[in-house]
Amino acid sequence: MQAELSRIDSGDVLELRLRDTGDTDNARDEDTVLELRRDGDPGPVVQVTGRLVGAGRVRADLAEVPLDDGTWDVLWIAGDGRPRPLATTDPGFSMADRVAYLKRPRRRELRALRDPHGRLRLRARTVAPYAEVAWVEVGTDTVRVSGMPAYGPIAATGPARLVARQRERSGTLTAPAALAAGEFRTEIPLEPLTRFHDPGRPHNEWDLWLDLPGVGELRLAARADDIVGKKKKVVYPETVLEAGVRIRPYYTVDDDLSLLATLAGQA
């Protein structure tokens, strides 16, 4: 059995569009047609009820299915009752789907994946709210950032703001942030950061947070595109301020967005 489409929607429903529907001919809407088996674990499997919603289409609601963090093989229960790996030609990624998924509050993320052998797998992992970065623009004396709160409520009880904290030092900067239609925008003034610059440190790092009153502080990060290791892959331009301090945005080893301040002329 092979799927042409295998996606998890924003409601944690697995949708399959199958090429060969022969194994579904005798299935009823209430039939359990899928099993999930933890990768490398011979222990108990998790059975999932899949509902036929049209020729070759199956939907399985996974929202309340208990799945530990990790990768799960998706097995199709054929007409003879034997579970078999379910193949897929779908890479499982759509940026539009990812954005819709990030906009809903959740503490567990489910992803549909295709392994190197073309088999369908699910990845479950615990997640926490953060601020997904969609755009970064470096100006002469400001850095503009926009994005959206992810995995958490966005109904702030007061004005939102950007908070920059100097790592391992006491410097703190706040700037207004606009929150509308589930997205945020902020403009970070860079000149105030130079007042806290410690010339005794080769690097002065500033970590960035979106503060939503009534919600809490959300770390700025870029994870929706599935590109990991941005620290070595994404380079933003720098700007040199009158104080002789140059500042540029950068991604940490965890793909969090921060600012790096160094003295002009220093490596």
C-alpha positions in Angstrom: 0.0 0.0 0.0 1.3 3.4 -0.9 0.1 6.9 -0.1 0.3 9.8 -2.5 -0.4 12.3 0.3 0.3 11.8 4.0 -0.1 14.9 6.1 -0.9 15.9 9.6 -3.4 18.8 9.6 -3.5 21.6 12.3 -6.0 19.5 14.3 -3.6 16.5 14.5 -5.6 14.5 12.0 -3.5 12.2 9.7 -4.9 12.4 6.2 -3.9 9.7 3.6 -4.6 9.6 -0.1 -3.9 6.1 -1.3 -2.8 4.9 -4.7 -4.1 1.4 -4.3 -7.5 1.1 -2.5 -7.7 -2.7 -2.8 -7.1 -3.2 0.9 -9.8 -0.7 1.8 -12.6 -2.4 -0.2 -13.9 -4.4 2.8 -13.3 -1.8 5.4 -16.1 -0.1 7.3 -15.9 3.5 8.7 -15.4 2.1 12.2 -12.5 -0.3 11.2 -9.1 0.1 12.7 -6.9 0.3 9.7 -3.6 1.6 11.1 -1.1 0.6 13.8 1.7 2.8 15.2 4.8 1.1 16.4 7.6 2.9 18.2 10.9 2.8 16.2 13.1 0.1 17.5 10.6 -0.9 20.2 9.1 -4.4 20.0 6.6 -3.5 22.7 2.9 -2.9 22.4 1.6 -1.0 19.3 -0.9 1.8 19.3 -4.0 1.1 17.2 -5.6 4.0 15.4 -9.1 4.2 13.9 -9.0 5.4 10.4 -12.2 6.5 8.6 -12.8 6.2 4.9 -13.9 9.6 3.6 -13.9 8.9 -0.1 -12.2 6.7 -2.6 -8.7 6.1 -1.5 -8.9 8.7 1.3 -8.5 7.9 5.0 -8.5 10.2 8.0 -7.3 9.2 11.4 -7.7 11.6 14.4 -4.5 11.4 16.5 -5.3 14.4 18.8 -6.1 12.2 21.8 -3.9 9.2 20.9 -1.2 8.7 23.6 2.2 8.8 21.8 5.5 9.1 23.7 8.1 11.4 22.2 10.0 9.7 19.4 9.5 8.3 15.9 6.7 5.8 15.1 6.3 3.5 12.1 2.9 3.7 10.4 1.6 0.2 9.6 -1.4 -0.6 7.3 -3.6 -3.5 8.4 -4.3 -5.4 5.2 -7.3 -7.5 4.5 -5.6 -10.6 5.9 -5.2 -8.7 9.2 -1.4 -8.5 9.0 0.2 -5.1 9.5 2.5 -3.9 6.8 4.6 -0.8 6.4 2.8 2.0 4.6 4.9 3.6 1.9 4.5 7.2 0.8 5.7 9.5 -2.0 4.8 12.6 0.0 7.8 14.3 1.7 5.4 15.6 4.3 6.4 19.3 4.2 4.3 22.3 3.2 5.1 25.7 4.6 1.5 26.8 4.5 0.6 23.7 6.5 3.4 24.4 9.0 2.2 28.0 9.5 -1.4 26.8 10.2 0.0 24.2 12.6 2.1 26.7 14.5 -0.9 29.0 15.1 -2.8 26.5 17.3 -2.0 26.1 21.0 -0.4 22.7 21.8 2.1 21.0 23.9 2.7 18.1 21.5 3.8 18.3 17.9 3.1 15.5 15.4 4.8 15.4 12.1 4.4 13.0 9.1 7.7 12.0 7.7 9.0 9.8 4.8 12.1 7.8 5.8 15.0 7.1 3.3 13.2 3.8 2.3 10.0 5.7 1.4 8.1 4.5 4.5 5.6 6.7 6.4 6.6 7.5 9.9 5.2 9.9 12.6 7.4 12.0 14.9 6.0 13.0 18.2 7.7 15.6 20.5 6.9 17.8 23.4 6.9 21.5 22.4 6.6 24.8 24.2 5.4 28.2 23.0 7.9 30.5 21.3 8.0 33.3 18.8 8.6 32.1 15.2 10.7 34.5 13.2 9.6 35.0 9.6 11.5 38.1 8.6 14.7 39.9 9.7 15.8 43.2 8.2 18.9 45.0 9.2 18.9 48.8 8.9 21.5 51.5 9.7 20.5 51.7 13.3 17.7 49.2 13.8 16.8 45.6 13.2 13.2 44.8 12.2 11.8 41.5 13.0 8.3 40.0 12.3 6.8 36.6 12.8 4.1 34.9 14.8 3.6 33.4 18.3 3.8 29.6 18.0 2.1 26.8 20.0 0.6 29.1 22.5 -2.2 31.6 23.2 -1.7 35.0 21.8 -4.5 36.9 23.6 -2.2 39.3 25.4 -3.8 41.4 28.2 -1.6 44.4 27.5 0.8 45.9 24.9 3.4 43.5 23.6 7.1 44.4 23.6 10.4 43.0 22.5 12.9 42.3 25.3 16.6 42.1 24.6 18.9 40.8 27.4 22.6 40.9 27.4 23.9 37.4 27.9 25.9 37.0 31.2 25.6 40.7 31.8 22.9 43.1 33.2 22.0 45.0 30.1 18.3 45.0 29.2 16.5 46.8 26.4 12.8 46.9 25.6 11.0 48.0 22.4 7.3 48.2 21.4 5.9 45.3 19.5 2.7 45.3 17.4 0.5 42.2 17.6 -2.3 41.8 15.1 -4.0 39.0 13.2 -1.8 36.4 15.0 1.5 38.1 13.9 4.0 40.4 15.6 6.3 43.1 14.4 9.0 45.0 16.2 11.9 47.4 15.5 14.9 47.0 17.8 16.9 50.2 18.3 20.6 49.3 18.3 22.3 52.5 19.6 21.1 51.8 23.2 22.8 48.5 23.2 26.2 50.2 22.8 25.8 51.8 26.2 26.0 48.4 27.8 28.8 47.1 25.6 31.6 45.4 27.6 34.9 46.0 25.6 36.5 43.3 27.8 34.4 40.6 26.1 35.2 39.9 22.5 31.5 39.1 21.9 28.5 40.7 23.5 25.4 38.6 22.8 21.8 39.8 23.2 19.0 37.2 23.4 15.6 38.3 22.2 12.2 37.6 23.6 8.6 38.6 22.7 6.8 39.6 25.9 3.0 39.1 25.8 1.4 40.3 29.1 -0.8 37.6 30.4 1.0 35.0 28.3 4.7 35.4 29.2 8.0 35.8 27.3 8.5 33.8 24.1 12.0 33.2 22.8 12.5 34.3 19.2 13.5 31.4 17.0 13.2 30.1 13.4 12.1 26.5 13.3 9.1 26.3 10.9 11.2 25.7 7.8 12.9 22.5 9.2 16.3 24.0 8.4 18.4 23.1 11.4 21.9 24.5 12.1 21.1 28.0 10.9 24.1 29.3 12.8 26.4 28.1 10.0 23.9 28.5 7.2 22.2 31.9 7.6 24.3 35.1 7.7 22.7 38.5 8.2 24.5 41.8 7.3 26.0 43.9 10.1 25.7 47.6 10.8 28.4 49.7 12.5 27.2 52.4 14.9 28.9 55.7 15.7 30.1 54.2 19.0 32.4 51.9 17.0 30.2 48.9 17.8 29.1 46.6 15.0 25.9 44.6 15.5 24.3 41.8 13.5 21.5 39.3 14.0 22.5 35.6 14.2 21.1 32.2 15.0 22.3 30.2 18.0 23.0 26.5 18.0 19.4 26.0 18.9 18.1 28.2 16.0 17.2 31.0 18.4 17.6 34.6 17.1 20.0 36.8 19.0 22.2 39.9 18.3 26.0 39.8 18.3 27.8 43.0 19.2 31.6 43.4 18.7 34.0 46.3 18.4 34.6 47.4 14.9 37.9 45.9 13.8 37.7 42.9 16.1 37.2 39.4 14.6 
